[in-house]
Structure formats: structure tokens, C-alpha cells
């Protein structure tokens, strides 16, 4: 569902090597957060975490796992600009359906921080439809401390 136009806001390369973000403790030290208070739960059960700065948000998202057990074990990254207008960039999405799925009104959805909007889109459409296809094996994140 991703078009070439939509990929214009995505930074596909990052300067951080995946070995710098391969444990929960390293991610916590770098300021990554997720939808759950526990970062490990956010990644391994919900499949997503992010780190935000003034200009962009880098998401770590699941690309592999046992979907029946909801245990994610491989990840990739995608970066969005913080000024992203999700209704314009994801103009293919049926936002009324997403809002109904999340139990939010249109105004409530629009008031959400960008990471939560992306999370809700992923919850409804899936990682691949929102983040695009990942054509590599991904990287793993361990729960062990550094």
C-alpha cells in the first residue's frame, strides 16, 4: 500500500549500527520508549518502540515472529519526520475505520502524538502496510543487560 510518493518522508538509512541497539538496556539508555511502560513488552509483545528528537522519530518495528503467540523476534527501523501529516501521507487509509477500531473520534485521533497515530495505523493495517516491506533478515534485540 506504500507508494513512491509516500516513501519521500522515510529515511531508509540511519547512522546507528544495529549492534548499538540490540538489547533492551541499550535502547533504554538511548531513550527509546513504547506503548507499554515496559520497553521489552512494547517490543516483544506489541512489536514497536520509538525515539523522538526535534525533527524525526525513529521507529523500531517487528518484521518477524510467531504471530499466533504474538512473540516478535526480528526488527527493522523506519524514520518519519515529526511534522508528518498522517492523513496526507497515508491517504489510502480509511481513517474512519481506524478510529472505530481504536474507539476514538476523529478529533481524539488527530490530538494523539504522532507515534500513537502510527501505532494505531499499524494496529489496523499491519506493519508491512504502514512501514513498507523489509527485504533483509532484520536484527534481533535481547533482553539481557549490556
N, C-alpha and C positions, 0 to 999 in steps of 0.2 A: 504493500500500500504506500510505500515511500517513493516519492518522485525525485528526480534530479534537482528540481527547484527546492524541495524540502531539505535536501542534503546540504544546501548552501549554509545553513546555520550550524551545521555539525562540524566540529573539529575532529577529524578522524585519527590524528596522531597526538600524542602527549609527550612531554619531556620526561615524565616519571616512568622508570622501568618497573615492570610488574613485580620484581623482587623487592621493591621498596614498599609494596602494598599487599604482601602475600600473607599477612597474619592480622588477626583482629587487633592486637595491641598496636601494631604499626599504623593501621587505619585510624584507630582512636587517637594516637599521638598526632596524626596529621589533621584531625578534625572532621573525619567522616562521621555522618550520622545517618539514621534511617527512620523508618516509620515506627519502629518499636524502640523503647528505651534501651534495650539491649542490642548492640550492634550485631552480634552473632545471630540473634534471632531475625533481625532485619535482613541479613544476607542469606542465611541458610534456609529460612522458612518462607520469607517473603520475596527474596531474590533481588533486593535492591538496597543501595546506600548511596550517599552523595556527599560532596564537599563543595561549598559555595564560596566564591570570592566576589569582588566588586563587579566583575564583568561576565563571569561564566560559572556554570555549575557542572561539575564532572560527576556523572553517574556511573556506578559500578552495577551492572545488571547481570542476571543469570542467563546463561546460554545452554546449560546442560543440567541434568539432574534426573532424579526419579520423580516425575510429576505426579504419579499416583500417591506417593508418600510425601510429596512436597518437601523434598530434600535437595536443594540446589548445591552443586559442587563445582561448577565451572562458570567463569565470569568473563565479561568483556567490559569495555568502557565507551562512553559517549559523552560529548560535551555540548551543552546548549548555552547560548547567550542568556544572561539574566533578564534581558528586556524582551525575550521571546513572547510573542502573542500566540498562544496555543490555538486559538480559534482560526487564525490565519494560516499558521504553519501546518496544522492538522485539519485543513478544510475538508478533507474526506471523511472525518469523524462525525458521527451523529451525536452531538453533544447532549441533546435531549435524552437519548438512550443512556449515555454515560452518567448524566445527572440522576436519572431514575435509578440506575444501578447502584449509585452511591448514596441515594436518599437525600440529595441536595437540590436546592433550587438553583436556577441559573445564576442569580446574584450571589448565592453562597459559594458556588463553584468558582465564579470569577474572583471572589475575595480570597481564595486559597493561595498560599505561596506556590510558586512555580513547581517546586519538587512534588508537592501533593497533587497538583494538576496532572503532572506527568505520571505519577504513581496511579492515579485514577484511570487515566487513559490506558496504561499498561494492564491494570486490573480488568478492564473491559475487553480490550483488543489483543492483549498479549505482548510480550517483549519484542518479538520479531516485527510485528506490525508497527510498533511505535519507534523502536530503536533501529530497525533495519536488520538484515541478515548479517550474521557474523561468520566469516569464512575462514576462521582459524580455530584451533583447538581450545582457545581461551586460556585462562590461568586459574589456578586454584588458590584458595585462601584457607589458611589453617587457623585453628582456634588457639594454638599454643602461643605463649608469650615469646618475645624476642630472645 
